[in-house]
């Protein structure tokens, strides 16, 4: 019984995360300002990381968890660099 609930929950979570990624791509492509595009990119990498985590739970492989950690680190650094560039016009001081 609990394995069935886990399977259905993971499937529903993956569908919802895919829809959230589609909304983030829409904001990334359509955003009227650069700040909206950065926010869309930030939401996209967070949703991609969570989708990888759900794949890791489903398969039981640790490779997905390591890939999610790399995406989280690179996404955070990329977001900080983009925000710093938008605020100051330069990344490296």
C-alpha positions in Angstrom: 0.0 0.0 0.0 2.7 2.5 0.9 4.7 1.7 -2.2 1.7 2.6 -4.3 1.3 5.9 -2.5 4.9 6.7 -3.0 4.7 5.9 -6.7 1.6 8.1 -7.2 3.1 10.9 -5.1 6.3 10.9 -7.1 4.4 10.9 -10.4 2.2 13.8 -9.3 5.2 15.7 -8.1 7.1 15.2 -11.3 4.1 16.4 -13.4 3.7 19.5 -11.2 7.4 20.3 -11.4 7.3 19.9 -15.2 4.4 22.4 -15.3 6.4 24.8 -13.0 9.4 24.5 -15.3 7.2 25.4 -18.2 5.9 28.5 -16.4 9.5 29.4 -15.5 10.6 29.1 -19.2 7.7 31.3 -20.2 8.8 34.0 -17.7 12.4 33.5 -18.9 11.4 34.1 -22.5 8.7 36.6 -22.1 9.8 38.7 -19.1 9.6 42.4 -19.8 12.7 43.3 -17.8 16.0 41.6 -17.1 15.1 41.1 -13.5 12.1 39.0 -14.5 14.3 36.9 -16.7 16.8 36.3 -13.9 13.9 35.3 -11.6 12.6 32.9 -14.3 16.1 31.4 -14.6 16.3 31.0 -10.8 13.0 29.3 -10.7 14.0 27.0 -13.6 17.1 25.7 -11.9 15.4 25.2 -8.6 12.6 23.2 -10.3 15.2 21.2 -12.3 17.0 20.4 -9.1 13.8 19.2 -7.4 12.9 17.1 -10.5 16.2 15.4 -10.3 15.7 14.7 -6.6 12.3 13.0 -7.4 14.0 10.9 -10.1 16.6 9.9 -7.5 13.9 8.9 -5.0 12.2 6.9 -7.7 15.3 5.1 -8.9 17.2 4.8 -5.7 20.4 6.0 -7.3 22.7 8.5 -5.6 23.9 9.9 -8.9 20.7 12.0 -9.2 21.3 13.5 -5.8 24.9 14.5 -6.7 23.7 16.1 -9.9 21.1 18.0 -8.0 23.7 19.3 -5.7 25.9 20.5 -8.6 22.9 22.2 -10.2 22.0 23.9 -6.9 25.6 25.3 -6.4 26.1 26.4 -10.0 22.6 27.9 -10.2 23.2 29.9 -7.0 26.5 31.2 -8.2 25.0 32.1 -11.6 22.1 34.0 -10.1 24.4 36.0 -7.8 26.6 36.9 -10.7 23.7 38.0 -12.9 22.2 40.1 -10.1 25.6 41.7 -9.3 26.0 42.5 -13.0 22.5 44.0 -13.2 23.1 46.1 -10.2 26.6 47.3 -10.8 27.4 46.6 -14.4 30.4 44.4 -13.6 30.8 41.0 -12.0 34.4 41.2 -10.7 35.4 44.2 -8.6 
